[in-house]
Amino acid sequence: MCSENNSQVPQFQVFLNDLVENDFNTIFRSLPAFYSKLKKKGDKRGACYVYAVPGSFYSRLFPDENIHLFHSSYAVHWLSRVG
């Protein structure tokens, strides 16, 4: 689609967030295999950069005007604990 519109393939930044006590090592160990799979799919996909941001989503994790899309698949179960 990008080549049809004479556009560059977008690059993606993925920020993973979890509590400080949780271990991100398993995720980082799986990244080389993930990047290999992306390369096998060809140059039609943009680069993907993965980061980990420890902390609670109840406080600021990112600078203003930095996140374009946000998805949380596990935060909903914690909302029942909000007073």
Secondary structure, DSSP 8 states (H G I E B T S, - for coil): -TTTTT-----EEEEEEE-TTS--HHHHHHHHHHHHHHHHT-TTS--EEEEEEES-TTS--S-TT--S----SSGGGGGGG--
